[in-house]
Amino acid sequence: MQFLELLIAGLTIGMMLGVLGGGGAIFTAPLLIYGFGLSPLVATTVSLVVVLMASVSGLIGHHRARAIRWREGVIFGVLGTAAAVAGSLLAGQVPERFLTGGFAILLLVAAVAMARPPSLADGADHRRHPMVVVLAALGVGLVTGFFGVGGGFVIVPALVLALGFGMREAAATGLLVIAINSLAALAVRGPEYLDWSIALPMAVGAAAGAAIGAVIAPRVSKEHLRKAFAALMVAAAVFIGVQTGIA
């Protein structure tokens, strides 16, 4: 029964990641903590595996659609790897309550970013700010390493605003950045925090969901989906806040 539940959870998260280029993975660690009883450190490490598998799977569909800007994505991802490593090391040094409480704050930030994504016109006015790109890449890497999430809710707006990407290109290229940062963070965490009996079925589901999401992405209303997802993030943030005593 648990295997099936993990598979379905991964499928749902992967589809969200494939369609929007980010966002769905932010629920992975809280779900593992409160739904499956994992410790925050183990949950965030398992989450990195799920995020990595889903991102790589989603990239295949987007590559076929020629929506990925490989050069810019690799540069953005590599810039964030040092911060991803630092975030992973820091996660092992903080109290678990701080880690879960931080998730509540992160969910609220993500909800705001998800509810009102930047438009293509917004990006056209901010294409020549390299420091914005560097700071965004470092911030995304830090969030990925510390919380075990992809950071797509930061990556997509950054690619649109700083590099003038269209929303479809930003969502597709964001998956490449997420994959690079997740791999760097996983290399630091080590196998002692990884439970493969949990990670494998969820990662398989996420990979399948991301592949499906990449195919259906051009056909769905991203605007309605983003707003509904943002509302869900707020609800999850309140729940986590109550559970950790910060709300």
N, C-alpha and C positions, 0 to 999 in steps of 0.2 A: 504493500500500500504506500509506504513512504517513497519507494522508487518511482511510482506513478505520480505522486504528488510533486516530487522534485522535477520530474520530466515536464509536467504541465506548467509548473512555475517557470522553468527555464524557457519553455516554448513562448510563453507570454512575454517575458522579459526580452527575449531575442527578437520577437516580432516588433516590439516597440523600438528597439535599437535599430533594426533594419529599416523601418519606415522613417523615423525621425533623425537617425544618426546619433542618438544619445537620449538619455533620460531614463529609459527602462531599467538600466543596470543599477540605478541609485537605490532601488528597492531590494536588491539582492541581499545585501548584508543585514538590513533590518529584518527581512523575512526569515533569514537563517537564524538570527538571534532569538526573535520572539515566536517564530513558527516552528523551528526545529531544535531550539535549545542550545545552539552553539555559543561558545564564548565569542566576544567581539573580535578578538585577534584571529581566531580560526575562521570566523564568518567573513571577515574582510579578505583573508587569504583565499578562501574558496571563491569569493566573489570575483577576485582577479582572474581566476581560471575561467569562470563563466563569461566574464567580460571579454577576455582574450579570444575564446572560442567563437563567441557570437560575432565579434568584430571581424575576424578573419573570414567567417562564413558569409557575412553580409558584404564584404569587399568583393567577393566573387561575382555576385549579381550586379553590383554597381560598376565593376570593371567591364562587364559585358555591355552595359549601357553607356560606357565611356563617360561616366560622370565623375571619376576620381582625378584630382590634380596631384599626381604622384610626387612630383618634385617639391612642391610647397608643403605637402603633407609630411613627407619624410623630414624636411628641415624643421617644421613645427614640432614633430614628435621627438626628434633628436634633442632639440633645445630643452624639452621638458624632462628628459631622462634623469638628469642629475637631481632635479627636484623630486622626481618619483622615487628615487633611491633614498633621498633624505626623508621623504614622507614615510616610507616603509620602516626605516630605522626609528623614526620618532614614534610611530604607532606602538612599537613594543615597549616604549618607556613611559607611557602615560596611563593613568588609572582607567579601568574599563568604563566607569561612569562618565568620564570626560569624553571618551570615544563615542559612546552611544548618545550622549547629550549633544555632541557636535553634529551627529547625524540629523537631529531635529532642526538645527540651525541651517545645515546644508540643504535640507529638503525645502525649507522656506525660501532660501535664495534661488534654488532651482525652480521653484514654483513661479516666482516672479519672472525669471528668465524665460520659462516655458510659456507663460501666459501671453507674453507680448514679444515674440521673436522679432529680430530686426528685418526690415524689408530690403529688397534689392536696392531701392533708392537710397536707403540709409548707408549701405556699404559703398555706394559710388562716391560719397563725399569724404571718405576716410581711408583711401587706399594707400597713402604714403606716410604711414606712421610705424616704422620698424620697431620702435621701442614698445609699442602697444602689442605687437606680435610676440616679442621676447617675453614681456611680462605676463601675457596671457598664457604662453607656452609653459612658463615656470609655474604659474598658478595651477594650471591643469595637471601638470606632473605631480605637484605637491598633493593635490586633492586625490589623484589616482593612487599614489603610494600610501597615503595616510588612511583613507577611508575605503580603499578597494573598489572605487567606482570609476566609470569611464570618463566622466567630466564632459560629456557631450553637450550638456546644457550651457557650458562655458565655451567649448571649442567652436560650436556652430556660430554663435554670435560673433566670436572673435574673428573667424575666417571671413564672415560677411562684412563686418565693420572695418577690419584692418586690411584685408586683401581684396575686398570688392567681389567676393564670390557670390554666385547666385545661391539660393537656399538649397537647391538640389545638389549642387557641387559641394557646398559646405557640409551637408549631411553625409555625403558619400566619403569625402576626404577626411571628415571627422573620425570615421571608423578606422582609418589608417593610423591616425594620431593616437587613438585609444589603444589600438593593438600594440604600438611601440611602447607607450607608457606602461601598459599592463605587464608586458614582458619584462621590462626593466625592474618594476616593483616586485614581480614574482621571483626574479633572480636573487633578490635580497632576502625575501621572507624565509626561504628554505623549506624543506619538506616537513619539518617538525610541526608546522602550523597548518598542514594541508591534509584534510580528510577526503580521500578519493572516493569513499563510498557515498559521500554527499556531493562532491564536486563533479564526478563523472556523469551521473544521470542529468544533473542540472545543466551541465555544459553541453551535453548532447542535445537536450531540448532547446537550449539557447541558440546553438548553431543552426538547428533546423528552423527555428523561428526567425532568425536573422535572414536566412536565405529566402524564406517566404516573404518577409517584410520588404526586402530589397526588390522583389518582383512586383509586389502590389503597391509600392511607394508612389509611383506615378498616378495611381488610380484612386487614391483615398484622399479625403479632405483633411489635410494636416492641421488646418486652423481649428476645426472642431475637436480633433483628437488632442491637440496641444492644450486647449482650455480644460477639457475633461481631465486630462492627466495632471494639470496644474492643481486642480481642485483636490484630486486624490493625494497629491504630495502634501498639501496643507493638512488634510485629515491625518495622514501618516505622521507628520511632524508633531501635531498635537498629541497623538497617541504616545509617541516616543517620549515627548516632553513630560507627560503625565507619569509614564512608567519610570523615568529617571529622576522625577521630582523637580524638574526645572520649569514646569508649567502648572 
